[in-house]
Amino acid sequence: MRRTSLALTLIAPAAFAAEMPIRGVTLSSAGIAQIERAGEVAANAPVVFRAPLGDVDDLLRSLLILDPAGRVEGLSLPARDLLNEAFRGLPLRPADFENRASLLNALRGQEAEAAGARGRIATAAETEAGLALSLIGPRGLLSVLLKPGDEVTLTDSALAARVARAAEALAAARSDDERRIEIRLRSDRARQVAVIYIAGAPLWKPSYRLMAPPLGTTGQQARLMGWAVVENASGSDWEGVRIALVSDDAAAFRQPIFEPITVPRPELPVRIAEAIHVTPDTGPQPMAAAAPMMPPPPAPAPAARSAMRGEAPLAPAPLAVNVAAEAAAGRVAFTLEQPVTIRSGQTANLPFLDVNLPAERLWWVQDLGATRPLQALRFRNTSNHVLPDGLVTVFGGPDTPSFLGDAELRALSPGDQRLIAFARDRDLRISSQSSNRDDITRITPRRGFVTIESKRIEETALAIDPRGARGVLVIDLPRRPGAAPRFPVAAEGEFGLRHETQLEAAPKTIRLGFERDQRQDIALWDQGLGDPLLLQPAQFDLEASLRRLPGGPGSVERLQEILNRTGADVPGRDVLASTITALQELRVLLDAARLAAREARSADQALGRARQAVEDRTGGEQQAARQRLNAASREAEAKGAASSRAFEAWQRAVIALLQQGG
């Protein structure tokens, strides 16, 4: 296929500087990476490198430039919407670059020179003989047939430069997932420069291999080997890069700095002069004044201009921490001593730790209802740095390592210890039984009450058969609010309370109890019945309130049951016994008052019948009825007085009982 070149006159761009290489990467457990690029930069030369599009927001907000002898003039990079910005205002679209004919047709009306002819482009079409180009000149239409190697030159150099930049943008858009960053520096000499920025990165994932000692041994050590899975998703190769792995809880945010954001504003209408309506003159009279014109809106303030420049040279910073591990408040960093090479898109598993820690194999019970304990390992971090969270693969065996199980390790500070469980024991058996009881500790009389103080004992008994094995058994129990443990507590934490015991091959029963203080106030008088001193026999029904009265059914029996559970040496037991005796006496008085009340009611009923008989009879029968009425009246009066005396006797005994205890 024959080709014709389109010469676009523009200022030749400066040769691209070599990309500044990555020298260090710090991966954080917060899901970010600190990228450090460093290298020698010539006098007045820029720092150039490429970054993934998704990292540009983070780069713009976090970029640090370490230049011992230069000043920062600014940073530039292609727009986020590269193609739209490059083609904005041009008579072209990306599809016009499909071939030379469509490109020239899109430039119709532009002045160009070709094959010695000059004019404005009219049409272009491919023919068998070559590219037929029609130009409109001062004298008419010119037809030019372009042969291979012939050029078409736009006479508008500014337009030619913009078309060239659009072509560049079209080429760059084929890899639109990254941007070329250019940092302009001013300096009169070459020197070493470093740039540091933050970018999103996959989490580095620690994992451990642990060689566990045998069960039942003491003074042993476990070898803990840490490995880190590292992924290079930066878009650049890491060639001999220094890797640091950080475990921390740093706050990490994102902000769309690279995204164009427009602020919505209210729209004001354009103010114009109101129309003037003229009234015809009808004679000498004052003219109606025209309405005043609205003043024009104020001109918008000019846009603020800013220039990014360094006010003072930045002091150089160390490029590396030459230690294997470094700890700070809330942060631990492991720096690999040897540089690492990881290609873009590759994953590596790198060792970062190899230590021997004092350790002990044991059994661990986390659920009191479990019938088999967990196999676990307890070890102490005797290193000088924090061990980050990770998965632990546990191996055992005196000779060839054998897989025992997996465990989870939570972050472990220097000097602290951890339990990790990796399997369930198939041999040791546990059975449990729970029980509750109340032990009375004190009885105190109060005015109208008896206060019973006791301790509630909530106990779980564990029967353990180790089947000949020896070792330490650790039991974790949840806390019980308001209750205190009745067993030795080895440690406290998020797990609750921890108890430890030594198993010596034989069956063993462990009792794990909690005690809580209890208080019960037993009222000797129901306040709902009113003041006992104000009760009137004629207005108070003993039978209706019988079960609520001192001496009534259940009042003596309830206190007697408490007395039977009270030890002989419990303070206040004699007071409770005397109260029971008083209630028993009250029951006798209450029964007598009830009997007297029934007899008084019977006498009143007989009196009523005698009155009715007097009214129903006449003559001699009426006289006999009157005699019986007098006798019934005397009986009712006597029975009523006896009932009142019995009620008052019970009432005085009740008041005397309620006044005990002060």
Secondary structure, DSSP 8 states (H G I E B T S, - for coil): ----EEE-----------B--EEEEEEETTSEEEEEEEEEE-TT--EEEEEEGGGHHHHHHH-EEE-SS-EEEEEE---SSHHHHHHTTSS--GGGGGSHHHHHHHTTT-EEEETTEEEEEEEEEE-SSSEEEEEEETTEEEEEEE-TT-EEEES-HHHHHHHHHHHHHHHHHTTTTEEEEEEEEE-SS-EEEEEEEEEE----EEEEEEE---BT--SEEEEEEEEEEEE--SSS-EEEEEEEEEEE--------SSS-----------------------SS--------------------------SS------S---SSEEEETTEEEEE-SS-EEE-TT-EEEEEEEEEEEEEEEEEEES-TT-SS-EEEEEEE--SSS-B-SEEEEEEE-SSS-EEEEEEEE--B-TT-EEEEEEEE-SS-EEEEEEEEEEEEEEEEEETTEEEEEEEEEEEEEEEEE-TT-EEEEEEEE---TT-EESS---EEETTEEEEEEEEESS-EEEEEEEEEEEEEEEESS-GGG--GGG--TTT--TTTTGGGSTTSTTHHHHHHHHHHTS-TTSTTHHHHHHHHHHHHHHHHHHHHHHHHHHHHHHHHHHHHHHHHHHHH--HHHHHHHHHHHHHHHHHHHHHHHHHHHHHHHHHHHHHHHHTTT-
